[in-house]
């Protein structure tokens, strides 16, 4: 008996997957079969092909052709795959050349009707190439290449010779052609010599001659880099099979638009791209929604199409007008203009009528299971006791649900899909539930409300959406999305999933964001520490910087990897460096008295708003008063100097930005030796001294008048961990130092006129924006981003 100390001894090896036996039975070798199992898509396709073939075993040559069908068959012509398999099993298509031609023909044909005469002609069905014809063709090709054969001997490219024969007899047996060529080469050249068997000497690559001042030419950007929307198909191409819906009984639905449905759709839309941005109005939008907007609105704009702003308002208990107003306003702020603003609730009557149609088709039923029972039955892959109830009974009960005659929680309408399916999203999803809650948009007309799984795809179809774009977690919902459209004979949009935007040191789920706001961990949905779009805007981030960041991330189907927040900060910093005028602000003031400047003397200096401003451009400068009392940062003074410290110290000189050099001559202490009350210093009006240390400062604008006092808020990362969403106690990971409020900062007089929306670079401190808490009596500034990232660089590595 095995014990804990036995380790792995005595533990039986897990049984091989059930598909392995069927893959080996069609003649695949062990390695090929195992490689097929390692790829889920190949596994599913090969399993389906074997099921369509209806074989439990076959010749190896047939099995290899079936494997090729599973791996290379064109997705737009899946409706014709059973026909191709019949041709392979009957050996009318019996080699790879014929199969390649068949796949090419079907790829061009798509889902249109199959002309068997043209098909057979295209792939050589019935054409017999005799061995004598192969011998004759080989003789001709070898004679044409004799000079090269004599010169290169056995290093001649046999594959090229086979290809030349294939051009004459495309349906000839490739194996026989190769064997005949190799046999004839021996007849011509005789046995291989030592020279033939010797490995060819590798030539050393000659180093190119060095050219003076040679410049490296950057590789041209890819088409996707130039235009990220180039990956999406045109509306008229939406006839290909979108997905295969596999059922537990071996049945397969191949979802695609018929020619008549697509033509009707194109007639309504005029062939334009139609997309939609469909937020649920149950919270404020975050930066992940900015990516969705960039894709949805951006694709429509790039193709000269239209994008709906559609509120997915199927849950009357969660929607609020506050959220609807915010979403409409923030979409405009992000730079997008909706074609129309619609609501899922606009289509409640259409959805209800389609539900009746689904019941009449025997594809939906009224169910009375509790949520707990539904979960249990799904886990056990068991049908509901009510799944086979009569159609007329479900129609009557559904009408009772609509009229409010059945209590909440006592009945649902469920789609009759496939409870035994491995994909849980095909386990008879709920289409309608009862809620006695008035709807914010639809009023009190309805007592039943559609689910997301039921309404989403149907409203996409009703609005003639060409591209239904969503994040990757919806990939497993594809079968149920298309199941409903196929079941009801509706137009099918092209669905495409992209990776979620996950940024470090923050949370992105609405549930977690709502918890932070509701429990007062942050100061509302627009708290500048959040990655809500309202929070980013309040912090001073522009929509153009956000869209630049999104474009830099790309919109491909990459994994949901975590993006470091420094990448976002890089794009913010790049923009603010160009648009934010410079100003001087001291956060923690330390008084410095300039002893060699007369009392009452004020020197008005010119300071540049921009580093590259012309000295002659008065509009690019602002006035900075220099007086007997100035203030520097407390951290810019030390009693003990060191080589790596560029601030002020006793007996040391530093340069005041835009002003003069000053030298510390005396330190005045406060009530205790650790407290410094003020610094005494002398200034050098000649500016003759060249100094490394340059300090920002603010002076009294006139004798005895305190500088402009402002409030400054500094923000750090909201969470300590890079990925707090992974933590069970994610609230315990909140950074207690994520916000610092400095109420007694001093600013230059020019900032007194700052208004909401203004942004500045406070020299040596970072980029700041006026906060909405500002009043005429007291300005408040939020730090948007530091001058350098956490690596001390202008942008992430």
N, C-alpha and C positions, 0 to 999 in steps of 0.2 A: 504494500500500500504506500502511495506517495505521501510524504509529509511536507510541512512548510520548508524543512531544511533540504528537501530533495531537489530544490530548484526546479528546473524544467524537466527533470527525469520523470518518466512515467506519464507525462502530459501528452495526450494524443494530438497529432497534427490536425489543424483544421481541415475539414473536407474541402475539396476543390470546388470552385463555383460551378453551378449546374450548367452554365453555358459552355464550359470548357469541353465537356464530353461531346456536345453537339458540334462544336467547332472542329474537333479532331475527327469526328465521324464523317465530315465532308472532305477529308483528305488534307486538311491543313497540317503543317508540321507543328511540333510542340511550341517552338519559339514564336511562330507567327500567331498561333492561337493565344498564347499568353500575352503577347503584345496587344492583340485586339482587346483582351480583357482589361488592359491597363488604360484604355481610352474609352470613356463611357459612351461617347457618341458612336464610335466604331462598334462597340458592344451592342448598343441598341439597334443600329442599322443592320448589322450582320444577323442578329436574332430575328429581326423583321424579315430580312431576305430569305432566311432558311424557312421561316413560317410560311411565307408566300410560295416558296418552292414546294413545300409539303414533303420534304425528304428527310429521312433519318440517317441517310448515308448515301454517298455517291462516289464516282470516280474522282481521283485527285485533280485531273485536268478541269472537270466541271466545277469542283469545289474552289479551285483557284480563280476561275472566272466569276463565281458567285461572290468571292471575297473582294474582287475588283469592283463589282457592282456596289457592294456595301460601302466601299471607301471612296469611289469616284463618281457615283451617280449624280447627275445634275438636279439640284433641289427644285428647279422650276418645272420639272417634267415628271414628278413622282407618280402622277396618275398613270403613266405608261410603264412603270417598272414591272408590274406583273407580266405584261406582254414580253418584255425583254427576257425575263427569267424563263418563260416557256420556250423561247427560241434557244436558250442555252441548254435547257434540259433535253430538248429534242435534237440537240447537236446541229441545229441549223446555223447557229453561231458557235464555233468550236475553237477559235484561237483568239489571241490578244489583239491581232490586227483588226479582225472583224468587230470585236467588242469595242475597241477604241473608236472605230467608225460609227458604231451604233450610238455610243455615248455622245459623240459630237453631233450627230443628226438630232438626237432627242433634246440636247441642250439648246439647239437653235429652234426646235419646234415648240418647246415649252408645253403648256397644258392644252394646246389646240388639238383637234382631232388628228389621229394617226392614219396616214395613208400607207397601208402595208406594202403596196407595190413599190412605192418610192423608198420606203424604209429598207426593204430587202435588197433593192438595187444599190442603195448607198453602202450597205455593209456586206455585200458579196454573198448573200444567201443563195445556195444552189450552185455557186461557181466552184468548179473542181479544177485544181491545177495539178496536172500529172507530174510524176517524178521526172519524166522525159523533158517536160517543159522547164522544170527547174534546172536540170542539167544543161539544157541548151542556153538558158539565160546566164547561168554561172560561167559557161565557156565564153560567151560574148563579153561579159564584164571583166573577166580575168585578162582577156586579150586586150581590151581597151586600157587596162591598167598595168600591162606587162612591164613597161619601163620602170615604174615605181616599185613593182614587186621585185625585180632583179636587183634594184638599188637598195631597197629597205629590207629585203628578205622577210624573215618572220616578224619583223617589227612593223610590217604593213598593218594599217588599221582595218581589221576584219569587219568591225561594225560598219564602217563606211561602205565596204564592198557589199555587205548584206543589204544595206539601205538602197544601193543602186539596183540590186536584183528586185527588191520589194517594189520599187517604182514600176517595174515591168509587170510584176505579178503580186499585187498587194494582198491577195488572199492566199498566197502560197504558204505552206507550213514553214514558219521561221526557223524551227529547229532543224528541219531537213536542209534548208538553204545554208545554214551555218556549217552543218556537218559536211555538206558537199564542197563548200569553199575550202574548208580546212584540209579535206582529203586531196583536193586538186592542187593545193599549195605544196603539199608533200611530194606529189608527182612532179611538179615543176622544179622545186628547189632541192629535193632530196632530203636526207636526214639532217637534223639540226647539228651544226658544228659548235665548237667551243665558243667561237665568236658570237654565234646566235644566242647561246645561253648566258653569255656574260652580261652583267648589268651595265647599261649604258652609263658612260661617264657624265656626271653632272657638270655643266658649264658654269664657271663662276660668273656671276653677274658683274659686268663692268660698271665701276662707279662712274656716275655722270660727272662730266667736267664741272668744276665749281664755277658758278657764275657770280660775278661781283654783284652785291646788293640784290640777290635773288629774293623775290617776294613770294610768300605763300598765298596761293589763291584759295579762298574759302570755297567749300563745296556749295553748290547752289541749293537753296532751300527746297524741301520736298513740296509737292502739290498740297499736301495736307497742312504743312506749316504755312503756306501762302493762303490757303483757303480751307479752314477746318471742316467746312460743310461739304467738301467734295466727296466725302465717303457715302453720302446719302443718294439713293436712286431717285430718278424722276418719277412723277405721278403716273405717267403712261407705262412705266415698267412694272407696275404693281399687279402683275398677273402671275408671278412666280409663286411657288408653294412657300407659305410663310413658315409653317412648322408641321411636323407630323405628330398627331395625337395618338399615342399608343394606349390601347385598352388592355385590361387584364385577360380578356378572352382571345387575344391575338388580333383583334380587329384594329385597323388603322384608318384614321381620318386624315386626309391631306388637305390642309386649309389653304385655299387660294381663291382669288376672284375669277369668276367665269368671265368670258369675253363680254357678254351682255351687261353684267353688273358693272364691270369696269367702264364700259362705254357710257353707261347711264351716269356714273359718278363723274367722269370727265366732262360730260355735257353740263352738269350742274355747276362744277367748279371752274369751267373754262380751262382746265388743265393746270390750274395754279396749285402751288404748294399750300396746303392748309395745315397748320399746327395748332396746338393749344397749350397754355400754361394753366394747369388745373389745381391750384392750392385748396386745401380744406380751410375754411375760415374759423379755425379754432386756436389761433395764436399768431404771434408776429413772425414774419419771414426772417430766415437767417441766411448766411452766406452760401449754404448749400442750395437754397432757392435761387440765388444769383446765378449759379451754374446752370440750373434748369432754365431760367429766363434767357441766358446767353445762347443756349441750344435751341429752345423753342422759338423765341422771337427772332434770334439771329439767323436761323435757317430760313424762316419765312421772309425776312428782309433781304437776305442774300439772293434768294430765288424770285424776288419780286412777288411774293405771295402774301398770305394773311395769317395772323396768329390770334386766336381767341384768348381772352382772359376768362376762364370758366371756373366759377366757384363750385367746388365739389361739396355741396351742402346737403348730403344725405342723412346727416345726424342732427336733428333739430335741437338736441340737448347741448351740443357743443358749440354751435355757431353763435357769434355775436356780431352786432353791427360795428362795434369798435374794430374788430379784426377785418371786416370787409372794407371799411373806410381806409384803414391802414394799408391793406394790400394794394388797393387801387392807387393810393398816393405814392407808395414806395415803388411800384412798377414804373410809374411816370418818372420818379426821381432817378431810377436806374437807367433811364434813357429809352424806354420801350413804349410803343403806342399800340394798344390792342386794336384789332380789327373790330371786334364787338366784345362787350361784357355780357356773359351768359351765366346761367346757374343750372346745375343739374336738375334742380327743382322745376325749371322751365319745361322739362320733358317728362314730368311725373305721369301725365296722362298717356303719352306714347309708351313709356316703360310699362305702365299697368296693362295696356292693351297687348303688348308683346308678351307679358307674363301669361295672359290668358291663352295666347297662341301657343306658348310653350307647354302649358298644361294640356291643351287640346291635342298636341303632338305626342303626349305621353312622356314628356321629358321634364316634367315638374310635378310635385305633389305637395299637399299640405301635410305637415309633420307636427307631432305633439311631443316630441322628446324634449327633455330639459337640456340645458347646456352641458351638464355633467354626463348625461346619457349619450348625447351626440359625441362628446369627446371619447367616451369609453368605446362606443361602437366604431368610431374611426380608427382607434388604436387596434381594435380586434378585426378590422376590415369586415364588419358585419353590416348588412343592409338594415335600414330602419324598418320597424314593424309596419309602418304606413307607406313604404315606398311603392307598393303595388296596389294601393287603393284605387278604386275605379275613377276614371277621368271625371265623370259627372259629379262624383262626390267631392273631389278636390276643387272643381269649379265652384260648387255651392259653398264650400267652406272658405274659399278665397274671397268670395263675395261677402260672406259674413265678416271676415277679417277687415275688408275695406269699409264696411258699414259700422265698424266698432262694436260688433255683437259678440266678439270673443275677447277675453281679458288679455292684458299684456303678459307675455311669457307663456301663454297657453297654446300658441300655434305659430309656425313659421311656414313660409313657402320655400321648398328646397329644390334645387336643380337635380334631376335624375341623371347623374354622370357615371361614376364607376367607383364604388366603395372599396373594391379590391385593388385599386390602382396603387402602385408604389408612390406615386406623387399625391401627397395629401391634399393638394389643391384641386384634385379631381374627385374628392370624397363628398359628393352631393352638397356643394356649397349652398349657404343660405342666400336666397334671392330677396325675400321680404320678411320683415319682422313688424310686430305691432307696437306702436308707441302712441299713447294718448297725450302727446305734447304738441302744441301749436308750433308751426314752422315760421321762422323769422321772415321768410320770403314768400312762402306759399300759403300762409295763414292756417286756418283750422279745418281746411277741406279734407285732409287725409288723416286716417288712423293707421295706415301702413306706410312704411318707408323702405325704399330699395337699399340693398347693401352696396358697398363699393364694388365687390366682385361682379355683381349683376349690372349695375348702372354704368360703370366706367367704360367698358368696351362698347356698349350700345349707344351711349351718347357720343363717343368717338365716331361711330358709324353714322349716326343721325346728323352730325355736324360735318360729315364728309371729310374728316381729318385724313390727310394723306400719310403723315408720319406721326405715330403715337410714340413719343420718346419718354423714357422713364429710367429710374436707377436700377442697378443690377439685381437688387433683391427681388424685383418683380419678374425676373427671368423664369423662375419656377411657376409663375402664374400664366405663362404664355399658353399652355394647353387649355386652361379653363377660359382664358380670354377668347381664343379662337373657337373653342367648343361651342360657346353660346352663339357666336356670329354664324358659324356653320349650321347649327341646329335651327336657327331662325331664317337662314338664307339671306343674311344681311351683308352689305359691303364690308370688306375687311381692310382696315388701315395697315400700313407697314409698321410693325413694332420694332423698336431698337432700344437696347438698354445700354446705359453708360455707367461708369463708376461713380459712387457717391463721393462727395467732397468731405474728407475728414481732416481736420486741422488740429495740431497738437495743443495740449494744455487747455482744452475747452471741451464742452459737450454740445452736440448738435441736435439731439432728439428733442421734439417739442415737449414730450412728457417731462424730461429732465429740466428743460428751460422753464417750463411752467412751474415746476417745483421750486426752482431757485427764486422765481419772481413771487409766487404765492406765499412762500415761507420767509420772505424778506431777507434771503441771503444776498441779494443784490437789490439795487435801487430801481426796480422796474424793468420793463422790456427794453428800454433804451439805455440801460446802464452801459457806459463805455467799455466795460470789461467783457461784455458779451459779444459774441459774433453774430448777433442779430443785425439786420441791416440798419435798423433804427439806432442800435448801439454804436455801430461803426460810424454812421453819419454824425452822431452826437460827439463822437471822439474826434472827428475832423477828417475822416476818410471820405474821399469822393467816389462817386459811382464809376468814374473813368478808371480810377486806380483799381477798383474791384474787378471791373471787366477786363482790364489788362492782366491782372493776376489769373483770372479764369481762363483767358485765352492762352496764357503761358502754360497752364496745366494740361491743356488739350481736352478733347471730348471723346477719346477712344474708350474701348471696353477693357481698360486695364483693371488690375485688382483694386480693391478698396484700401490702398495703402495710406498710411498716415502722412500728411503733408506738414512739414515743420512750419510753425507760424512765422519764422524768419523769412520764408519765401513771400508771404503776403506783405510783411513789413518792408521788404525790398522794393516792391512795386509802389507802395505808399510813399516811401522815402524818395524814390526816383522822381515821382510827380511833384511832391512838395518842394524838393530842391529847386525846381524850375519856377514854381508859382508863388512860394511863400516869401514875402519880404522879411529882411532881418531886423531884429530889435534887441534891446538890452534889458534883461530882467535879472534880479538877484533874489534867489529863493530864501536864503538864510543870511540876512545882512549882518555884516561886521563893520562898524563905523571906523573910517579912516579920516583923520584931520590933516589937511595939507598945510603945514605950518608956514611955508614960505609963500603962500598965496594970501593976499590982503583980504581982510574981512569985507564982505559985500561985493567982492569981485565975481562976476559971472562971465565965463568964456563960452560962447555958443559955438560948438564944433559941428562940422558936417560928417555924418555917418552914412555909409552906403547901405541902401536897401538890398542891393545885389552885388555879389563879389566882382562881377565884370562890368559894373556901371561906369560910365564915362565921368571923369571929373567935371566936365562941362555941363552935364545933364542934371539940372537942379531938381527935376521931378523924381530922380532916382536916389535922392538923398533925404535925410530927415535931420532935424536939429537935436543935438544932445548938449544940455547945459553941464559945464564943468565948474564946480565951485569949491569952496574951502572944505566942505564936508561931502565925502563920497562914501559909498558902501560897496564892499566886495563880499564874495561868498566866505562864510566862516571856514569852509574846507580849503580855501585858497591861502590860508595863513597857518604857519607852524612856528613854534618857538625854536625847534631844532631843524636846521636845513639838511638836505641830503642831495646827492647827485641826480637822483631820479625825480626830484620834486621841482616843479617849475613855478610854484607859487611864491608868495611873499614870506620873508623871514627877517628877523632882526639883522640890520646891516646889509640886507640884500635888495637889489633893484628888480622891478618887473615893469612891463609895458601895460598901460591901460588901453584897451581896445579903442581905436579912433581918437586917442588922446595923447598923453605924455607918459614918459617913464616916471615912476615914483620909487623912492628908497625909504625903507622902514628905519626910523631913527629912535623910536621909543615905543614901549608897550605899557599901556595903562591898565592895571588890574582892577577887578571889581572887589566885591566884599570878601572873596577868598582867593588864594593863589591860583586855583584852577579856572577862575573866571576872568576873561579878558573883556574890559569895558570898551576900549578903543585902541586904535593904532595911531601913532604920530608918524608922519612921513613928509618928505620934501619931493617936489616935482621938478623935472628938468625941462624948462620951456624950450630949450634948444633942440631937444630930441636927438642929441648927439650919441647917446648910448645905444648900442645894438644889443638887444636882449632876446633870449629864447622864450621866456615866459610871458604870455599875453593873457590878461585877465579881463573878464567882463565886469561891469560896474554900473552903478547908478548914483547920481549926485542930487543934493538938495537943489531944486529949481531956483530958489532964492533963499537968502539967509534966514535960517530958523524955520523954513517951511519943509515939512516932511515930503519925501518923494511920493509919487502916485502909488498907493497901496492896492494890491490885487490879490485875489485868491487863486492859487494854482493847485491843480489836482494831478498827481502822478499815478500812473497805472502800471502794474506789473501783470504777469501771467495769472489768470484766475485760479488755475489749478497747479499744484506742485508737480504732478506726474504728467508725462507726455500724453498718456491715453487714459484719462480718469474714467471713461465710460466702461472700461474693462473691470474696474474695481467694484467689489460688493458694497463697500462703504465709500462711495464716490464723494459724498458730501464731506466726509472726514479728510478728503484730499484738498479742500479749498485752501488757497494761499492766504493766510492771515495778513500778509503784507501786500496784498494785491492793489490796495488803494491807500494813498497818502495825501492828506489835505493840508496845504500850507496856506494859512490865512494872512500872514504878514509879509508877503513878498513885495519887493519894490520894483517899479517899472519906469521906463523913460516916459516923459510927458506925452509923446506922440501916440502912445497906446490908449490914451484917454478917450479917443474917438472911435475905438474898435467896436464893431457891432457883430451880432450873431451871423455866422458864416465866414467871418474873417479868419485867416490863418497866417501864422508867422513862424519864422525860425528864431527862437530865443537863442542867441549865440552861445555856443558851448553846452547848451542844455537839451536841445531837441526841437521838434516841431509841435506847435500848440495851436488850438482853435478856441474861439470864444464859445462858452457853454451857455445853454438856454437858461441856466439859473442866474445869469448876469442881470444886474439892475443898473439904472443910471448912477446909483451911489457906489456900487461895488461890482467891478468886473471879475468874472470867473473864467479861467482858462484851463482846458484839458490838454494834457500832453498826448498827442496823437501817436508819436513814435520817437525814439531816441535818434541821435545823429548817426550812431553806428549800431550794428546788431550786437548780440551777445558774444560774438567772436571778435568784436572790435573792428569789423570790416563794414564797408558801405553796403554790403549785401551778402547773402548766404553763399557759401562755397559752391 
